[in-house]
Amino acid sequence: MKKLLSFLASLILISQVSAQLPRVIILATGGTIAGAGASADRAGYTAGKIPIDDLIGSIPAVKKIANITGEQIASVGSQDMTIDIWKKLAVRINEIFNNNEADGIVVTHGTDTQEETGYFLDLVVASKKAVVLTGSMRPATAISADGPKNLYDAITVAIDPKSKGRGVLVSFNEGIFDAREVMKLSTTKTNAFGSPNTGAVGQAYDGKVVYYSNSEREVNVGTPFSVTTDTKLPRVDIVYMYADAPPDQIDMLVNKKVDGIVIAGVGNGNFNKAYMDAVKRAVKAGIIVCRASRAPSGRVVLHDEINDEELGTIVSDDLSPQKARILLMLGLTKTKDKKQLQDYFFKY
């Protein structure tokens, strides 16, 4: 009888300790972190093959620091990420926080478009609670797979009180990055991510989270944007500038009557005369044209080498072309006023 009572008491104690741990929901979308290969020593693999419960099972130590549950939102390589999946993620994240289902959320995601998904969520998630994206460069079946460590670190970031109010974060290879600023910088290395303009905002190491800096961007205090699964986002395309580039792509998009065009220009968002004439045609057709740069760092300056007021264009500030596209899509759900759209780029 004494042994039974002792056993029941220990179960109650374990239950009480477990109830006090922070709650984290992992929303899985696939990617390399859930990838499986034919051989542990080869690079080839298929993304999104391993379910989220198996990923959680690969890091049993996490049960000591958080109550973890997982949901499979999608199972794709991030090259196949879609706006519909973005909307599904955003709706579920806002639902989780509105219903107080979790204290933090981790999103597992392929690395190819992780920066885009992170910034989209940054603009449409309403809660101050932590949302942390992570992934891996090596599939789960590889020698020295980096996924389990990255996932463990992302969970530690999500449950750390200092992570609240920082907007969406990316945790990767022990670095913590602002989702607005982060960029994939390597095709194969495990330290694939960086923030060329600002650097990492913190570090996750040995279960500890340390922050070095704060962003002053208003994305961290909320934005005017929101989406539902039924939201139809305007079409915005990216056109890449290069030496002696012809205007064909811009003219094709004008004929397709797209809502916006982002020019990945050279240097300070510059482009040649052929592009200049095509941009004038696009603006005349009522298309919003945003000048960005193919350079990985720096900003595109309004009214500098190009007179944007005269041309009728706006600038991306220091957003990459792919992130400028996201902000312009969401901005166009609110307004087509260029002054207001430009203000969004300087704020968010």
N, C-alpha and C positions, 0 to 999 in steps of 0.2 A: 504493500500500500504506500509506504514511504517513497519507494522508487517511482511509483506512478505519479504521486503528487509532485515529486521533484521534476519529473519529465514534463508534466503539465505546466509547472511554474516556468521552466526554461522556454517552453513554447510561447507562453504569454510574454516573457521578456523579449524574445526574438521578435515577436509581433509588434511590441511597443517600439522597439528600436527601428524596425522597418518602417513603421508608420511615421516616424520622425524624420526619415530621410527625404531629401528633396525628390520631387517627381519629374521625370524626364520622359517625354515621348519622342521616339526616333521615327521620323518620316523618311522612308526609303524610296529612292527613285531609280536605283540601279547603278550603273557606272562601273568603273574598274574595281572599286572597293568590293563590289559584289560579283566580280568577274571570276571565271574559271577557265584554266588553260589545260591543254593536253599533257603538258610537262611542266614540272616545277622550275626547270632551268631554261625555258624558252619564253620569249617576249609575247608570242601570240596567245590570245585568249578571247573569250566571248563575254562581253559586259552584261551585267545584270542577271546572272544565272543563279546566284546564291540568295536565298530569302533572308529577310531581316532578322528573323529569330536565330538563324545560324550565325549571323554576324555578331549578334549580342552574345551568343554562347561562346564565341572565340575570346571574350575578355571577361572571365568569371569574376575578376577582382573588382569590377565596376559595381557589383551587387553590394559591396561594403560602403559605397558612397552615395548611391542613388537607387530609387525604385524605377526600374526601366521597363517600358513597354514599347512595342514597335508596331508600325503600320506600313503596309506596302502601298505607296501612292502610285508608283510606276516601276517598270523594270526595263529601262532603256539605257543605251549608251548615250552620253550627254550630247553627242553630235546629232542625236534624234530628239533632243528636248524640244517641246512645243509650247506655244502660248497657252494652249488648253491645259497642259500640265502645270504651267506657272499659276494659272487661275485656280486650279484645283488645290494646289499647295497653299496659296494665299488664303483661300476660303477656309480650308481646314485649320490652318494656323490661327486665324482670327477666331474661329469657332472654339478651338481648344482653350485659348486664353479667356474668351468671353464666358465660357462655362467653368472656368477654374479647374480644368482637367490636368494641368501640369504647371510646374514652376519654371520650366525651360524646355526648349525644343531643339533637337539636333536633326539636320537634314543631311542624309547621305546622298552623294551626287557625283556623277562623273566630272572629271577635271576640265574637259574641253570647253564647256559653257558654264562652269560653276560661277564665274564672276558675273555673268549676265543674270542668272537666276538669283544670285545674292542681291544684286542691285535692284532687280524688279521687286523682290520681297521687301527690301529696305524702303521702297517707296509706297507700299500698300499694306504692310502689317501695322496695325494700330497700337499694339501693346508695347509697353516698355520692357517687358520680360525678354530674356535672352533667346534669340534664334541664332543658331550656329551651324554653318555648313561645313562639311568635311568630305573627304574622299581619299583616294590613294592613287599612286602612280604604278603600283604593282598589283596584279590580281591576287585574290585571296589564296590561290593555290601556288603562288610563287615562293621561291626561296627568299627569306627576309621580307615577307609582305609587310608593307607599311600601313595597311588599313587598320588593324587592331589598335596600334598605338595612336594613330590619328583619331580614331573613334573614341578611345578612352580620353584623350586630351580634350576633344570637343565636348564630351560630357562634363569634364571638370570645369570647362569654360562656361557651359550653360548653367551650371548650378552655383557658380561663384556670384555672390551678391554684387561685386564690382562690375559685373557684365551688364547689369540692368541699365537701361537708358542710353545704350551706346549704338542703337540701331542693330542691323543684322551684321554678324561677324563671320569670318572664315577662319577656321583653325586648321593649320596644315604644317607638318614637319616642325612642330613645337612653336611656330609663329602664330600670332593672332593678328588678323588683318581686318580693317574696315571694308565692308562689302563694296562700298562706293569706290574705294581706291585700289582694290586688289586686282591683279592681272596675272594670268598664266604666262610665265616667262621661259619655260623650258618644255620641250616636247617629251622628254623621257626621264629627267632627273627627279629624285624624290623631293628636292627642295624647289619644286616647280613654280611656287607662287611668290610674288613680291608686290610691293606698292612703290613704283618708281618715284612718285611725287612726294610721298610722305613717310615711307618705311612702315614697318610693322608697328601696331599700336600696343603690342604686349607679347608675352611669352607664356606658354604652358609647359611646365617641366617638373617631373617628379611629383605630379599631383598638385602642384602649386600654380596659381595664376597671378601674374604680375603685369600691370599696365604701365606704359610709359607716357602716353599722351591721350588727349581727348580731341575729337573733331568739333569744330564750331559750325559745321553744316547743319541746317535746320532739319535735315532728315532725321536727326536724333531726337527731335521734339515733336515729330509728326509732320505729315504732308497732307495736302488736300485730296490725294488720290485714293481711290478704292475700286475694287473689282468684285464681281460675282462670277459664277461660272457662265452666266449668260452675257457678260459684258463683251461687246464687239470692239476690239481695239482697232484704231485706224491703221492703214498700211503705211509703213515707213521702210524705205529701202536704203542700202548703203552702196555708194559708188566709189571705187578706189581710183585715186589719181596717181599717175606715173608719167615718166617722160614721154612726150608726144602722144598722150592719150587722146583718142577720138571721142566725140561727144555722143556716140551712138547709144550708150546705156542710159544716159540722162534723157535723151529724146524718146527712147522706148518707154521709160517710166512715165514721161509726160503723156504719151499716147495711152498708157494704161490707166491714167488718171489716179495715180497714187496720191495719198494725203501728204506725205512728207518724203524728203530725200536728205540723207546725211552724206556729205562729201568727205571722204577720208583723204584730205588734202596733203600736200607736201609742206614741210616746215610749219609755218604759222597758219596752217589751213589754206594754203595758196593753191591755185590751179591755173592752167594755161588759158590762152584766149579762146580756144575751142570750147572748153568747159565754161568759161565766163559767158559766152554767147548762149550756150545751152541753159545755163542757170537763169539767165534773163528770160528765156522762153518758159522755163518752169515756173518762175515767180509770176510771170504774166498769166499763166494758166491757173493761178491760185494755189500752187503747191508751196508748202513751207520748206525752205531749204536751209539746212544747218551746216555751217563750216566746222569740221573737226580736223584732226591731224592723224596721219599714219605714224607719226613719231610716238614712242612709248612714254615720253614724259614731257612736261611743260604744258602751257595753255595756249589756246587760240584767242588772240586779243581782238576785241571788238573795235571796229573802225581803225585798223592799223594799216597794213599794206593794202588791204581791200576796204573800200568804203562801203560798209554793210548797209548803212542807211540809204545810200544811193542805189545799191544793188538790190536791196530788199531781202537780205539774208540775216540770219542770226548765227551766233557762235556757240560752240559746246563748252566754252571755258576750258577746264582741264579734264573733261570726260573723254574717254576713248570713243571712237566711232560706234562700237557695238553698244556701249552704255548710253551714248547720246541718242541712239535709236529708241531705246527703252523709254527714256525720259520724254522724248518727243511724242511717242505713241500715247503715253499717259497724259501728257500736257494737252494734246489735241482732243482728248475726251472732255476737256474743260473749256478750251478756247482756241480760236484761230488768230487771236490778237498777238502780233509779233512782240510787242513790248512785254506783255504778260508772259509769253513763252520764254523770252530772253531772261526775264526775272526768275523763272523756274530754274534755269541753268546756273544762275549765280547763287541761288539759295540751296538747291538740292543736289 
